[in-house]
């Protein structure tokens, strides 16, 4: 079981428009609720208008797309800023991962709304 006081796995990242947050999962099997740390949009970044496309994760250095976590399912795109939830620290392994708004088929044209950059150890 994960506790909110467990180590934040994102503490060694430079975050712009994102913050680490802890959330309990909606199901509690055997009365033991599980939780997880994830990156979510900051209140300020989440209040912008996200029109003209979908929100998606993109690593510009490797041209790879990532996924958001929707409850317990990985999804490639989301419509609402409140659905932005990066939980996989592996997806934050490239030199930089970005949350973008636009057409995931043309990430170079999409607007960068948030980013996470691993800091040197």
Helices and strands as residue ranges (DSSP letters): E 13-16, E 18-24, G 29-31, E 35-41, H 43-46, E 54-59, E 64-65, E 68-70, E 73-75, E 77-78, G 81-83, E 85-86, G 89-92, E 97-102, G 104-109, E 111-118
